[in-house]
Amino acid sequence: MKIGYLIPEFPGQTHIWMWREISHMREWGAKIDIFSTRKPTPEVTARHEWANCAIEETFYLWPQNPWQLLSGVIWAMWRCPKGLWQVIVLCFSIKLDRRPVWRTTLPLALVATTLAREALKRDIQHFHSQTCSNSAILAMMVKRLVDIPFSLTLNANIEWWGGAMKQKFSEAEFTIAVAKWLLEQIRSDYPELSPERAVIGRHGVDTQKWYPLKDAFRSQPELFQAITVGRLHPCKGHDVLIGSIKLLADSNRQVMLTIVGAGPEEQNLKSLVRELELTDRVRFAGSVSEEEIMALMNRSDVFVLASHAEPLGVVYMEAMASGVATIGTNAGGVPEIITDGQDGLLVPPENEVALKQAIELLMDDSQFRLQLARNGRKTTVERFDSRFGAAVLYEKLYGFSPMAQMLAKN
C-alpha cells in the first residue's frame, strides 16, 4: 500500500519528528510520497541536512497558475462529478470556527482536485495528514472525489485546529494522538468514537543518532552552560527563562544561556536581554541544523525549556537522549516525559524564581545533575525512541508491528 503524507509548508524547522517517522517507515519497507500545501517561507525552512532532499521529493499543491486550477476542476467534473458535488456541499456545510467558512474551503476544493488527480496517477491508496487543520479538510475532499481513505495525527490541543473536529475524527480511519492527555481529550469529548479509532503514538527522538559524547559531562564548570531550543514565540516562555538568568546573575552565579531558534518574538527577547543588561550572559544562536543543535547540546550543562503549554515536547527528549540534565514545566504533555527528580526537573510555568532555583540546584550538585542526565538518557531509549511512534502508525496502516518483526529476527 502506497501512502501519501500531507504536511503543511514542509519542510519547516520543527518538522524533524515527521521526517524521522517517514524515514523509519521507509526503512521498514513503506512506500511514501510527500505532499505539501506550499513551500515554507525562508525564515522557517528547515536547516537540517535532509531538508533539500525533502524539498526535491515533495509535491507542492500551491501556487498553481489559473490553467492548472481550471484543468483540475474540469478533470473532476469529468472523472468524479458526484464527488465534486459532495466537495461543494462540504465547503458550505462543514462547521469551522472561521467565518465565512467558504473563504477557507473553496480554495481548498480547487487544490483538492489537483491532489486527487495526482494521487491516482501515483497509485496512492491512503493519505495520512500530519495535522488536523486544512490538510485534514483536503484529505476529506479527496476521499469524496476518489474514495482514498485517510488518517490523522493530533499533535496539539483539539481547539487549535479550526473546528469541525467531530467530523474530521469521524471520517478518518483512525487518529494518532501524540500524548496521553490528547488521547484522553478525544475519548472524553467524542465518546462515540470506537477505541481503535484513536490511539496514542508519541513523537520521539532517534536515540541512535542523539547520544551523549564520552567524557562530555563537566562536574565543576567555571561557566555553567544552559541551553534552550524552541521557536521564539510567547508560548515557549523564553522571557521567563531570561528572567531567571537575571536572578542568577544578580546572585553572582556564573551562567551563560544559549537560545536556539527563530520566530516573531526575537526582537522583543533581544530588547529584554539588553534591558536587563544580560548581553554577556545570553546569546542568540538563531535557527540551526539538527547537527549543530546536537553539538550545542553536548557542550551544555543543562537544558531548560520554560513553555507555558507544550503538547508533548520532542526537544526535551532530544536533550535527555544527549545526556543533558533537563528542566521543564509541569504543563501540557511534559510530565509524560519527565518524572520530577528522577530523570529531570519540573517547575511551575511562568515562575522565574522556581526556574532559577532549579538551575541553581543543578549548578551546586553535580552528582544529582549526572544522575538526572543518565536517567534521562535511559528514559528516552526505553520509552521515547522515534521508532516506537512510527511503529504505531505502521501497524495501523499495515496490520502488523515492524518492531515485533525486528525483535523476531534478532
ZINORMO-V238264 format. One line per field, one symbol per residue. ss: DSSP state (a for helix, b for strand, c for the rest). phi: phi as a letter, one per 20 degrees, with the letter a starting at -180 (. if undefined). burial: 1 if it has 24 or more other C-alpha atoms within 12 Angstrom, else 0. A space follows every 50 residues. Layout:
ss: ???
phi: ???
burial: ???
//
This chain:
ss: cbbbbbbccccbcccaaaaaaaaaaaacccbbbbbbccccccccbccccc aaaaaaacbbcccccaaaaaaaaaaaaaacaaaaaaaaaaaaaccbcccc caaaaaaaaaaaaaaaaaaaaacccbbbbccccaaaaaaaaaaaaaccbb bbbbcccaaaccbcaaaaaaacccbbbccaaaaaaaaaacccccaaabbb ccccbccccccccccccccccccbbbbbbccccaaacaaaaaaaaaaaaa ccccbbbbbbcccccaaaaaaaaaaccccccbbbbbcccaaaaaaaaacc cbbbcccccccccaaaaaaaacccbbbbbccccaaacccbcccbbbbccc caaaaaaaaaaaaacaaaaaaaaaaaaaaaaaacbaaaaaaaaaaaaacc caaaaaaaac
phi: .eddedcfleeefeeffffffgffffgeofecddccfafffgfdffeffe ffffffeeeeebecfgffffffffgffeebffffffffffgddfeeffcf fffeefgffffffffffffffemfdbdceecddffffgffffgffcmefb ccdddaggfednnlffffffeffacdeebffffffgffecffffgfebce bffbcffedebfffmffdfcffcfddcccrgecgfemfffffffffffff emeeccddddqcrfegfffffffffeldfedccdemecfgfffgffgfdd ebdccdgfbdgboffffffffemdgcccdecmefffedegndcrcdcffl cffffgffffgffecffffffffffffffffeccfffffffffgffednb effffffffe
burial: 01111111111111111111111110010111111111110001111101 10011001111100000010011011000100110111011001010000 10011111111111111111000111111111111111111111111111 11111111001111111111111111111111101110000010001111 11111110011100001100000111111111011111111111111110 00111111111110010011001000010011111111110011011111 11111111111111111111111111111111111111111111111111 11011111111110010111111111111110111111111111111000 0110000000
//
